[in-house]
Amino acid sequence: MKTRDRIVLTAREVFNRDGYGAVTTAALAEACGIAEGNLWYHFKTKRDLLAAIAEQFAENIEQRLRRKPDPGDPLGSYCAMLGDLMQELRDYRFLYRDQPHYGEHVEPIASRVAEWLVRTEDNIEAHFGALVDADLLSWPKERLHDLAINATIILRYGLEHHAELGQPQGAVRKTLLQQLTLFEGQLNEAARSEIRAQIERIGEDLRAAA
């Protein structure tokens, strides 16, 4: 791995763990295993490093949003979308959590954050619609958008909610189960069982990768 790429990856991990505002350049250089001067050779300011992470974040979001419902397996594609979203929220946690410490969003986040939120809601709505079309979910089509907005809110803020409660263990699983409560009663039994099984798998996979 090139030094620049290693710096970006390590910085993201350290910012996620310790908080953007708490990480000094000296601590970051030490975590990267390089001299502080070498760090600034690649990134002149801490905000330049933030911008490099933001570029990766944007690419990740665009890749996630390209995942459309599969008419042949709407349940599988819905669960895959959940896994992608929770992976993103975990991998780029500090970008969601630490804005008070780094100030205004850098580009490309600043100009696209509202667009990404709307597209995420639309994407989740499309997955719910595919479940309805497959007779796996009983829900009025005209109310799917409201369901998608509520699901997005829970998924977006769930990890931090559990962290603030002092209950970070199993936060991915608990967040996914919380959003499931919005519509679980309207799923058929087989779909309900499969989604619950997939939530357990996603929670275990992300915990093992932590």
N, C-alpha and C positions, 0 to 999 in steps of 0.2 A: 504494500500500500504506500502511495506517495506521502511524503511528509505533510503536505497541505491537507490531503484527505484525512489523514490520521488526526490532525489538529481539529478539523471540523467534527469528526466523529467523537473524539474525546471531549471536546467542549460541550457538545450536546448532552453527553452522558453526565458530565460534571454539573452543568447548569440544571439538568433535570433533578439531580440528586441533592445539590446544595442550594440552588436558587441563583439566578443570574446576578443579583445584586451582591451576593455574599462571596462570589468567586473573584479572587484577585488574579492579576496577570501572572504573578509569581506562582501561585497555586496551580494555575492552568498549565503553565510551562512544565512544572514538576510532574503533573499528571500525564502530560504528553511525553515526558522523558527527554525534553530538549531544553536548551538554554533559553532564557527569556528573550534575548536578542534574536534568536532563530524564530521564535514565535512572531515577533513583530516584523521580521523579514517577509513573512507570508501575509500578515494582517497588521496594518499600521495602527488600527484602533480596535478596541473591543467591539465597537459597532460594525466594523467591517466584517468581523467574524460572525456577528449576528446576522448580517446580510447574506453570508454564504450559507448559513444554516437555513435561512428563510427561502433561499433558492431551492434547496433540497425539499423543504416542506411543501413548496408550491408544486414541485414535480410529483410528490407523493399524493397530494390532494387530487391532482388531475388524473393520476392513474386510478385512484379509488373511484372517482366519479365516472370513469369509463366503464366500470363494472355495472352492466345493465341486468335487469331480471332475465333469467333464462326460462322461456316458456316451457321447455322440456323438464326443468327442475327448479321451479320457483322457490321451493323451500330451501334447497341447497344454495342457490344464489343469494337469497336473503341472508342466510347464516354466514356465508362468505363475506358479504358486505359488512355485517356486524363485526366480524373478525378484523377486517381491514380497518374499519373506523376505530376500534378499540386499540389496535396496534399503533395507529397514527396518534391517538390521544396520549398513549403512553410514551411513544418515542419522542414526541415533541411537546411534552407536558409543560415545560417551562414557558414556551411561547403562549400557551393558553393562560398560564397561571401568573407569570411574573411581569406583565406589562407595566404595572406601577413602578417597577425597578428599571426598566429599560426605556420607558417613555413612549413616544410615538412609534407605531409600527414602521419597520423598514419595508422597502419594496422587495418583492412584489406583493407583500401582504397588505400594505396600506391601501392600495388601490383596488384590491380584489377580495378583501375579507367579507364584505357584505354579499358580493356575488357568490362566493363559495358557500356561504350559509344558505342562501336561497336554493342553490343547486343541490346542496346536501338534502334539504327538505324535499325538493322535487324528486331526488333519487330515491329517498326512503319511501315517498308516496308511490312511486312506480313499483317498488318491490311489494308494498302492501297491495297495490292494485293487481299484481300478478298472482298473489295469494288468493284474492277474491275471485279472479277469473278461473282459477284452478279449483274453486269450491273448497279451499282449505280454510278460508276466513270468511265469516259472514259479517259484512260491514257495508253500509251504504256508500256508494262511490262518491256522493257529494260531500261526505264527511271524512274522506280519506286524508285530505290536506290538513285538517285540524289534528287528526291522529298523528300524521307525520311531524307536524310542528312540536307536539307534546313529546313524541319519542325523541326528537332531536334535542330538545332541552334536557331531558333526562340523560341521554347518552353524553352530551357535551359537558355537563356539570357533575355527573355522577362520581367520577373519581375524586374530585376535589371535595365533594360533599362528604364522602366517607373518610377522607384524610382529615378534614376539619373535625369530624366526630371522634377522631383518634382511632378509627377502625379501618386502616388501609389494607389489612390482610383480606385478600379475596375481593377487593373492590371492583375488579372487572366483572367477576361473576355476579356480584350483588347489583351492580349497575344494569347489567343485561337483564337480570331477573326483574328489576324494578320497571324497566320499560316494557317487559312482557306483560306486567299486570294491567297495562292499558287496554289490552285486547285479548288476553289469554282465554277469557270466557267465551269468545266468539270464534275460536279455532276449533276445528274438529279434533277428536281425541288423538288420532295418529299424528297430526301436525303439531299439536301441543307437546306430545311426548318427544317428538324428534327435535323440536326447537329447544326444549329443556336439555336434552342430551347434548346438543351442539353447544349450548351455553356452557355446560360443564367442561366440554372439550376446549373451547376457546379460553376459558378461565385457567385451565391447567396448562395449556400451551404457553400463554403469556406469562404465567407465574414461573414456568420452567425456564423461559428465555430471559427472565429478569436478571 
